[in-house]
Amino acid sequence: MKNLKNKLRWLLAIFCLAYLVKFFYQQRASLQIAFSLSISAIIYILMLQFISYLLTILRFKIVLEKCGQKKLKFLTWAKTYILGRFLNTIIPQSGNLYRGIFLKKNYDISYTRYITAFSSFAWMDTILNLLFAFLVILGLEPSFKIGTFIGSKLLVITISALILPPIFLEIIFKKIQFKNQHINWLHLKFSEVLTVSINNLKDRTYMLKIVLVGIIMFARTCLAFYIYFSIFDIDVTLPVLFVFTALFKLSTFIVITPSNIGVQELAYGFLSQQVGIGMAQGIVLSAFIRLVTVSIILILGSALGGIDLLRNREDFTKSKK
């Protein structure tokens, strides 16, 4: 079943990439997007990407310490996070496996608690970014549209679709029991992930830290998108920047194909078309952002020992088994 799922994901990725090749062939004139990378632009991009990693590492650390009830050393966790990103870039999901085993071995944080932390991090980060985008758009331009839809209403629907299902599932799972031992074990583990994630929301100090770091991260990502659009000589309004920032976070955690290859480019292209920028511009922008982020994480990961870790990945894949 797992092999079939992986094959379908790669098949979808190939289909998306084939569509992109066909699209650009038919829209060759749209590729005349003049841009030049100045030294200052490169420096700004590198600085913002470095800040992004620091903020993500800090926020993930806060969530991990809350879920795992263990204190983590910042530099140790920073290296582990970067190496995890490096491994995920080469072999999808291998970095998550590496992090889970590292935390279990060095901090006695169970795999379930790591999954809980990762899920909570992704869930809250996505919702907060959508919420920030909603509030700013509502305050600056309530009539802002994404295609034929009012942007604020579309964001409310998306936020509700992310918030309500986990809460309903957590309530339902408390009332369900399974006689089969294996199914019941999975049920208990999944229930723990939901319960811990939702209960953590009641801690005001914890949530204040998450929200404050989230606001800084959101502002950083908006600034990064402004620079990316400027490089391609594309003028955008603030609501468009906020929507792209929210989509960027959404595509980071909701993975359909390996690393969302093809899917992310099409999503950016579709959104760009809906807000009047142009599909070709959105696709090229997405490809450029992917090139930048992947290049930086490969350089950082290699410098921190990622190549040796990749060569000896059996050491941690076997220990999980």
VENRA-V922455 format. One record per residue. N is the residue number from 1. RES is the residue in one small letter. PSI is psi in whole degrees, -180 to 180 (* if undefined). OMEGA is omega as a letter, one per 40 degrees, with the letter a starting at -180 (999 if undefined). Layout:
((N	RES	PSI	OMEGA) (N	RES	PSI	OMEGA))
This chain:
((1	m	-43	i) (2	k	-42	i) (3	n	-39	i) (4	l	-41	i) (5	k	-44	i) (6	n	-40	i) (7	k	-41	i) (8	l	-38	i) (9	r	-44	i) (10	w	-35	i) (11	l	-41	i) (12	l	-40	i) (13	a	-44	i) (14	i	-41	i) (15	f	-45	i) (16	c	-44	a) (17	l	-38	i) (18	a	-41	i) (19	y	-41	a) (20	l	-41	i) (21	v	-45	i) (22	k	-42	a) (23	f	-47	a) (24	f	-30	i) (25	y	-42	a) (26	q	-26	a) (27	q	47	a) (28	r	-32	a) (29	a	-28	a) (30	s	-14	a) (31	l	-2	i) (32	q	60	i) (33	i	100	a) (34	a	129	i) (35	f	151	i) (36	s	137	a) (37	l	109	i) (38	s	163	i) (39	i	-41	a) (40	s	-40	i) (41	a	-42	i) (42	i	-42	i) (43	i	-44	i) (44	y	-44	a) (45	i	-46	a) (46	l	-42	i) (47	m	-46	a) (48	l	-37	i) (49	q	-39	i) (50	f	-44	i) (51	i	-39	i) (52	s	-45	i) (53	y	-43	a) (54	l	-45	a) (55	l	-41	i) (56	t	-43	i) (57	i	-45	i) (58	l	-46	a) (59	r	-42	i) (60	f	-37	i) (61	k	-43	i) (62	i	-44	a) (63	v	-43	a) (64	l	-43	a) (65	e	-33	i) (66	k	-46	a) (67	c	-39	a) (68	g	-10	a) (69	q	37	i) (70	k	145	i) (71	k	132	a) (72	l	144	i) (73	k	130	a) (74	f	-50	a) (75	l	-38	i) (76	t	-45	i) (77	w	-36	i) (78	a	-45	i) (79	k	-43	i) (80	t	-41	a) (81	y	-47	a) (82	i	-44	i) (83	l	-36	i) (84	g	-43	i) (85	r	-40	i) (86	f	-49	a) (87	l	-41	i) (88	n	-33	i) (89	t	-38	a) (90	i	-51	a) (91	i	108	a) (92	p	133	i) (93	q	-10	a) (94	s	-31	i) (95	g	-38	i) (96	n	-39	i) (97	l	-44	i) (98	y	-47	a) (99	r	-44	a) (100	g	-43	a) (101	i	-40	i) (102	f	-45	a) (103	l	-36	i) (104	k	-43	a) (105	k	-40	a) (106	n	-23	a) (107	y	2	a) (108	d	35	i) (109	i	119	a) (110	s	159	i) (111	y	-38	i) (112	t	-42	i) (113	r	-34	i) (114	y	-44	i) (115	i	-39	i) (116	t	-47	a) (117	a	-45	a) (118	f	-44	a) (119	s	-43	i) (120	s	-44	a) (121	f	-50	a) (122	a	-43	a) (123	w	-53	a) (124	m	-40	a) (125	d	-44	i) (126	t	-46	a) (127	i	-45	a) (128	l	-41	i) (129	n	-41	i) (130	l	-39	i) (131	l	-43	i) (132	f	-46	i) (133	a	-43	i) (134	f	-48	a) (135	l	-42	a) (136	v	-44	i) (137	i	-41	i) (138	l	-36	a) (139	g	-36	a) (140	l	-44	a) (141	e	79	a) (142	p	-25	a) (143	s	2	a) (144	f	132	a) (145	k	146	i) (146	i	99	a) (147	g	-124	i) (148	t	1	a) (149	f	143	i) (150	i	124	a) (151	g	-45	a) (152	s	-39	i) (153	k	-40	i) (154	l	-38	i) (155	l	-38	i) (156	v	-43	i) (157	i	-44	a) (158	t	-44	i) (159	i	-44	i) (160	s	-39	a) (161	a	-24	i) (162	l	-33	a) (163	i	-47	a) (164	l	-45	a) (165	p	-48	i) (166	p	-38	a) (167	i	-45	i) (168	f	-42	i) (169	l	-40	a) (170	e	-40	i) (171	i	-44	a) (172	i	-43	a) (173	f	-27	i) (174	k	-24	a) (175	k	-3	a) (176	i	140	i) (177	q	142	i) (178	f	140	i) (179	k	-34	i) (180	n	128	a) (181	q	-44	a) (182	h	-43	i) (183	i	-40	a) (184	n	-36	i) (185	w	-46	i) (186	l	-39	i) (187	h	-43	a) (188	l	-41	a) (189	k	-44	a) (190	f	-38	i) (191	s	-39	i) (192	e	-42	i) (193	v	-47	a) (194	l	-47	a) (195	t	-48	a) (196	v	-43	a) (197	s	-44	a) (198	i	-40	i) (199	n	-33	i) (200	n	-24	a) (201	l	-18	a) (202	k	-13	i) (203	d	106	a) (204	r	-41	a) (205	t	-45	i) (206	y	-48	a) (207	m	-34	i) (208	l	-44	i) (209	k	-46	a) (210	i	-45	a) (211	v	-43	a) (212	l	-47	i) (213	v	-36	i) (214	g	-40	i) (215	i	-43	i) (216	i	-42	i) (217	m	-41	i) (218	f	-44	i) (219	a	-41	i) (220	r	-44	a) (221	t	-39	i) (222	c	-44	i) (223	l	-40	i) (224	a	-44	i) (225	f	-36	i) (226	y	-42	i) (227	i	-43	i) (228	y	-45	i) (229	f	-38	i) (230	s	-39	i) (231	i	-37	a) (232	f	10	i) (233	d	44	i) (234	i	124	i) (235	d	129	a) (236	v	152	i) (237	t	167	i) (238	l	-44	i) (239	p	-38	i) (240	v	-42	i) (241	l	-43	a) (242	f	-39	i) (243	v	-41	i) (244	f	-37	i) (245	t	-44	i) (246	a	-42	i) (247	l	-39	i) (248	f	-45	i) (249	k	-39	a) (250	l	-42	a) (251	s	-19	i) (252	t	-38	a) (253	f	-24	i) (254	i	99	a) (255	v	120	a) (256	i	-50	i) (257	t	166	i) (258	p	119	a) (259	s	18	a) (260	n	33	i) (261	i	130	i) (262	g	-48	a) (263	v	-46	a) (264	q	-42	i) (265	e	-42	i) (266	l	-37	i) (267	a	-44	i) (268	y	-42	i) (269	g	-44	i) (270	f	-46	i) (271	l	-41	i) (272	s	-40	i) (273	q	-40	a) (274	q	-30	a) (275	v	8	i) (276	g	13	i) (277	i	-40	a) (278	g	136	a) (279	m	-43	a) (280	a	-43	i) (281	q	-42	a) (282	g	-41	a) (283	i	-45	i) (284	v	-39	i) (285	l	-46	i) (286	s	-44	i) (287	a	-38	i) (288	f	-44	i) (289	i	-42	i) (290	r	-44	a) (291	l	-44	a) (292	v	-52	a) (293	t	-42	i) (294	v	-42	a) (295	s	-45	a) (296	i	-44	a) (297	i	-32	i) (298	l	-40	i) (299	i	-48	a) (300	l	-45	a) (301	g	-41	i) (302	s	-40	a) (303	a	-28	a) (304	l	7	i) (305	g	19	a) (306	g	-33	a) (307	i	-47	i) (308	d	-38	i) (309	l	-38	i) (310	l	-40	i) (311	r	-32	a) (312	n	36	a) (313	r	-18	i) (314	e	-25	a) (315	d	-37	i) (316	f	-23	i) (317	t	-37	i) (318	k	-36	a) (319	s	-28	i) (320	k	-40	a) (321	k	*	999))
